[in-house]
Amino acid sequence: MTRRFSTVFATAAALTLALAACGGSDETTDETSATDDGSAAAEPSDTGSADAGGGEGGTVGVILPDSASSARWETADRGFLEEAFSAAGVTADIQNAEGDATQFQTIADGMINAGVDALLIVNLDSETGSAVIADATAAGIPVIDYDRLTLGGGAQYYVSFDNVAVGTAIGEGLVKCLTDAGTTSGGVVYLNGSPTDNNATLFRDGYSAAVEAAGYTVAADQAVPDWDNTEAGTIFEQIFTDTGGQFVGVAAANDGLGGAAIGVLDRNGLAGSIPVTGQDATDEGLQRVLAGTQCMTVYKPIRQEAEAAAELAIALIAGDTAAADALATGTTEDSEAGTSVPSVLLEPASIFRDNVQDVIDDGFTTADKVCVGPAEAACTELGIS
């Protein structure tokens, strides 16, 4: 285990102790309103519903948003949530809405009618999420917003990463890559996430502040609907045409968007010469970081996020709101509702070429998955195993 992630693991340990002790905390985190893409060793379930433990400890419904725009939901979150609920003897019904708002509502209706004891959702947008939260609340079912805050929704708790800090890491990482290359001024392209995902707003808040504080200007600023990587390529191609390729860096909000931008740069003979960021430490993103076409990514230990959400849900299923309150050591501001949502917010880590090994050491992925193709030589050079 590396020192880099000791804060995250200390947080997880504190969560466990808090659940046992039912202690309290008055720490507050101001996240103005709270991707993204990831990879992990956990394997997705073959079915939409998983019997995680026989139901001795109650039932929880989990709605994931999609599997097309973000690999993490099926390759990481599903498996980690199943493990956590299974260990507690809780039956988990985990289903994926596949980006369809109608399907999201249908899944929620089924879970609410089945009488789940708690509901954990990753909203597609705040409107859809709010409708589901209202229905669950009317049925007496507590709701946890997982990874994305549902603005105006009224979920009892929120579990995510400090998403402004994620954006700041992206921005500071890009500035480091630019200054290391001797580029101290010029225009930067912002390739943002979906406008319906509040996290994307927070990411942009973080990286725009870091980039502009360092003296760089904005060459273009575009959101990508639904985090769609194919559309991101089209959008970035247009940006490249409109600017004549006259920009010095790309602040891409996740690895999928970063990969789309790098594809365009590659076709124009510029891959590796213009720094591009990412987020989620996907296998593909790490491969590009090692190969030198992506300057950095941001690693979010998703296992810790899933375990924190599971602990909250387990406390709510047991009717122990004191334990749940003790776990939520911070708050997040819901700008639409004008309220503070009790929250668990974990810290991200910046990953560059020289510390890719940290992600592997943390068990998030393996050298066999990362050290292939153009990354193989770099793995040998850096002793990655």
Long-range contacts (C-beta under 8 A, 24 or more apart in sequence): 1-361, 1-362, 2-358, 2-361, 2-362, 4-349, 4-355, 4-358, 5-301, 5-349, 5-358, 5-362, 7-347, 8-301, 8-304, 8-346, 8-347, 8-349, 9-304, 11-304, 11-308, 11-346, 11-347, 12-304, 12-307, 12-308, 14-329, 15-307, 15-308, 15-311, 15-327, 15-344, 16-311, 18-323, 18-326, 18-327, 18-329, 19-311, 19-314, 19-315, 19-323, 19-326, 19-327, 21-326, 22-320, 22-322, 22-323, 22-326, 23-326, 24-325, 24-326, 25-326, 25-329, 27-329, 27-330, 28-330, 28-331, 28-340, 29-162, 29-330, 29-331, 29-332, 29-343, 29-345, 30-331, 30-332, 30-333, 31-149, 31-162, 31-163, 31-164, 31-202, 31-332, 31-333, 31-343, 31-345, 32-164, 32-202, 32-205, 32-333, 32-335, 33-149, 33-151, 33-198, 33-201, 33-202, 33-332, 33-333, 33-334, 33-335, 33-336, 34-145, 34-148, 34-149, 34-158, 34-160, 34-163, 34-198, 34-199, 34-202, 34-332, 34-343, 35-70, 35-72, 35-147, 35-193, 35-197, 35-199, 35-200, 35-203, 35-227, 35-253, 35-254, 35-279, 35-280, 36-70, 36-72, 36-193, 36-199, 36-227, 36-253, 36-254, 36-279, 36-280, 36-300, 37-69, 37-70, 37-71, 37-72, 37-227, 37-254, 37-255, 37-256, 37-279, 37-280, 37-282, 37-285, 38-70, 38-71, 38-72, 38-75, 38-76, 38-280, 38-281, 38-282, 38-300, 38-302, 39-71, 39-72, 39-75, 39-76, 39-280, 39-281, 39-282, 39-283, 39-284, 39-364, 39-365, 39-369, 40-72, 40-75, 40-76, 40-79, 40-80, 40-302, 40-303, 40-364, 40-365, 41-363, 41-364, 41-365, 41-366, 42-75, 42-76, 42-78, 42-79, 42-80, 42-83, 42-303, 43-75, 43-79, 44-74, 44-75, 44-78, 44-79, 45-78, 45-79, 45-82, 45-94, 48-94, 48-95, 48-96, 49-93, 49-94, 49-95, 50-82, 50-92, 50-93, 50-94, 51-91, 51-92, 52-82, 52-85, 52-86, 52-90, 52-91, 52-92, 53-85, 53-86, 53-87, 53-88, 53-89, 53-90, 53-91, 53-92, 54-89, 54-91, 55-89, 55-90, 55-91, 56-89, 56-90, 57-88, 57-89, 57-90, 57-91, 57-314, 57-317, 57-318, 58-90, 58-91, 58-117, 58-118, 58-317, 58-318, 59-90, 59-91, 59-92, 59-93, 59-114, 59-115, 59-116, 59-117, 59-317, 60-85, 60-90, 60-91, 60-92, 60-93, 60-116, 60-117, 60-118, 60-119, 60-120, 60-313, 60-317, 61-92, 61-93, 61-95, 61-107, 61-108, 61-111, 61-112, 61-114, 61-116, 61-118, 61-119, 61-120, 62-92, 62-93, 62-94, 62-95, 62-119, 62-120, 62-121, 62-146, 63-95, 63-96, 63-97, 63-104, 63-107, 63-108, 63-111, 63-119, 63-120, 63-121, 63-122, 63-132, 64-94, 64-95, 64-96, 64-97, 64-122, 65-96, 65-97, 65-99, 65-104, 65-122, 65-123, 65-124, 65-148, 66-96, 66-97, 66-98, 66-99, 66-124, 66-226, 67-96, 67-98, 68-98, 68-99, 68-228, 69-99, 69-194, 69-226, 69-227, 69-228, 69-229, 69-256, 70-227, 70-254, 70-256, 70-280, 71-256, 71-282, 72-280, 72-282, 72-302, 73-122, 76-302, 76-303, 76-306, 76-364, 77-122, 77-146, 77-147, 77-302, 77-305, 77-306, 80-302, 80-303, 80-306, 80-307, 81-120, 81-306, 81-309, 81-310, 83-306, 84-306, 84-307, 84-310, 84-311, 85-310, 85-313, 85-314, 88-310, 88-314, 90-310, 90-313, 90-314, 90-317, 97-124, 99-124, 99-226, 100-124, 101-125, 101-128, 104-128, 104-132, 105-131, 105-132, 108-132, 108-135, 108-136, 109-135, 112-136, 112-139, 112-141, 116-141, 117-141, 117-316, 117-317, 118-142, 118-143, 118-144, 118-313, 118-316, 118-317, 119-143, 119-144, 120-144, 120-146, 120-309, 120-313, 121-145, 121-146, 121-150, 121-155, 122-146, 122-147, 122-148, 123-148, 123-150, 123-153, 124-196, 125-196, 125-197, 126-150, 126-151, 126-152, 126-153, 126-196, 126-198, 126-336, 129-153, 129-155, 130-154, 142-316, 144-309, 144-312, 144-313, 144-316, 145-341, 146-305, 146-309, 147-199, 147-305, 148-197, 148-198, 148-199, 149-198, 149-199, 149-332, 149-334, 149-341, 151-198, 151-334, 151-335, 151-336, 151-337, 152-334, 152-336, 152-337, 153-334, 153-337, 154-337, 154-339, 155-341, 156-316, 156-324, 156-342, 157-312, 157-316, 157-324, 157-328, 157-341, 157-342, 157-343, 157-344, 158-328, 158-332, 158-341, 158-342, 158-343, 158-344, 159-305, 159-308, 159-309, 159-312, 159-343, 159-344, 160-199, 160-305, 160-332, 160-343, 160-344, 160-345, 160-346, 161-300, 161-305, 161-345, 161-346, 161-347, 161-348, 162-345, 162-346, 162-347, 162-348, 163-199, 163-202, 163-203, 163-206, 164-202, 164-203, 164-205, 164-206, 165-206, 165-347, 165-348, 166-202, 166-203, 166-206, 166-279, 166-298, 166-300, 166-348, 167-202, 167-203, 167-204, 167-205, 167-206, 167-207, 167-208, 167-209, 167-210, 167-253, 168-206, 168-207, 168-209, 168-210, 169-206, 169-298, 169-348, 169-349, 169-350, 170-203, 170-206, 170-207, 170-210, 170-251, 170-252, 170-253, 170-277, 170-278, 170-279, 170-296, 170-298, 171-206, 171-207, 171-208, 171-209, 171-210, 171-211, 171-251, 172-210, 172-350, 173-277, 173-295, 173-296, 173-298, 173-350, 173-352, 174-207, 174-210, 174-211, 174-249, 174-250, 174-251, 174-275, 174-277, 174-295, 174-296, 175-210, 175-211, 175-214, 175-216, 176-295, 176-296, 176-352, 177-249, 177-275, 177-277, 177-295, 177-296, 178-216, 178-248, 178-249, 178-275, 179-214, 181-275, 183-248, 183-249, 184-215, 185-215, 185-216, 185-217, 185-248, 186-216, 186-217, 186-219, 186-247, 186-248, 186-249, 187-216, 187-217, 187-218, 187-219, 187-220, 187-243, 187-246, 187-247, 187-248, 188-216, 188-217, 188-218, 188-219, 188-247, 188-248, 188-249, 188-250, 188-251, 189-219, 189-220, 189-221, 189-222, 189-236, 189-239, 189-243, 189-247, 189-249, 189-250, 189-251, 189-261, 190-218, 190-220, 190-221, 190-222, 190-251, 191-222, 191-224, 191-232, 191-235, 191-236, 191-239, 191-250, 191-251, 191-252, 191-253, 191-257, 191-258, 191-260, 191-261, 192-221, 192-222, 192-223, 192-224, 192-253, 193-223, 193-224, 193-227, 193-253, 193-254, 193-257, 194-223, 194-224, 194-225, 194-226, 194-227, 195-223, 195-225, 196-225, 196-226, 197-227, 200-227, 200-253, 203-253, 203-279, 204-253, 207-251, 207-253, 207-277, 208-251, 211-249, 211-251, 216-248, 216-249, 219-243, 219-246, 219-247, 220-247, 224-253, 224-257, 227-254, 227-256, 227-257, 229-256, 229-257, 229-259, 229-260, 230-260, 232-256, 232-257, 232-260, 232-261, 233-260, 233-261, 233-263, 233-264, 236-260, 236-261, 236-264, 237-264, 240-264, 240-265, 240-268, 245-270, 247-274, 248-274, 248-275, 249-274, 249-275, 249-276, 249-277, 249-295, 250-274, 250-275, 250-276, 250-277, 251-277, 252-276, 252-277, 252-278, 252-279, 253-279, 254-278, 254-279, 254-280, 255-279, 255-280, 255-281, 255-282, 255-284, 255-285, 255-288, 255-294, 255-297, 256-282, 258-285, 258-288, 258-294, 258-297, 259-284, 259-285, 259-288, 259-294, 262-288, 262-293, 262-294, 265-293, 266-293, 281-351, 281-359, 281-364, 281-365, 283-365, 283-369, 283-370, 286-351, 286-356, 286-359, 286-365, 286-370, 286-375, 287-370, 287-372, 287-373, 287-374, 287-375, 288-375, 289-351, 289-352, 289-353, 289-356, 290-353, 290-356, 290-370, 290-371, 290-374, 290-375, 290-378, 290-379, 290-382, 290-384, 291-373, 291-374, 291-375, 291-378, 292-353, 292-378, 293-374, 295-352, 296-350, 296-351, 296-352, 297-351, 298-348, 298-349, 298-350, 298-351, 299-348, 299-349, 299-350, 299-351, 299-358, 299-359, 299-362, 299-364, 300-346, 300-348, 301-346, 301-349, 301-362, 301-364, 302-364, 303-363, 303-364, 304-346, 305-346, 308-344, 308-346, 309-344, 312-344, 353-378, 353-382, 354-382, 356-382, 356-384, 357-382, 357-383, 357-384, 360-384, 360-385
